[in-house]
Amino acid sequence: SEAKKRKAEMKEARRKRNIERIERKMAAVARDRAWAERLAELQKRESEMKEAAA
């Protein structure tokens, strides 16, 4: 029974680690997308400013 307990604990720990890893990856993707959107917005504004100045 001791071995079963250890096995169950290890399984739970592995599951938690995997969940944390996935959450970190999802956060990284969200940051990357937000950065790309900000970059596109800045480029759009820059081109509008150039057109207004021309």
C-alpha positions in Angstrom: 0.0 0.0 0.0 3.0 2.3 0.6 4.1 1.9 -3.0 0.6 2.7 -4.2 0.5 5.9 -2.1 3.9 7.0 -3.5 2.8 6.2 -7.0 -0.4 8.2 -6.5 1.6 11.1 -5.1 4.1 11.1 -7.9 1.2 11.0 -10.4 -0.5 14.0 -8.8 2.8 16.0 -8.7 3.5 15.2 -12.3 0.0 16.3 -13.2 0.4 19.6 -11.3 3.8 20.2 -13.0 2.3 19.6 -16.4 -0.6 22.0 -15.7 1.8 24.7 -14.6 4.0 24.2 -17.6 1.0 24.5 -20.0 -0.2 27.6 -18.2 3.2 29.2 -18.6 3.2 28.3 -22.3 -0.3 29.8 -22.7 0.8 33.0 -20.9 3.8 33.3 -23.2 1.6 32.9 -26.3 -0.8 35.5 -25.0 2.1 37.9 -24.3 3.5 37.3 -27.8 0.1 37.9 -29.5 -0.4 41.1 -27.5 3.1 42.3 -28.5 2.3 41.6 -32.2 -1.0 43.5 -31.9 0.7 46.5 -30.3 3.4 46.5 -33.0 0.7 46.4 -35.8 -1.2 49.3 -34.1 2.0 51.3 -33.8 2.9 50.7 -37.5 -0.6 51.8 -38.5 -0.4 55.0 -36.5 3.0 55.7 -37.8 1.8 55.4 -41.4 -1.2 57.6 -40.6 1.1 60.2 -39.2 3.3 60.1 -42.3 0.2 60.5 -44.5 -1.0 63.4 -42.4 2.4 65.1 -42.6 2.6 64.6 -46.4 
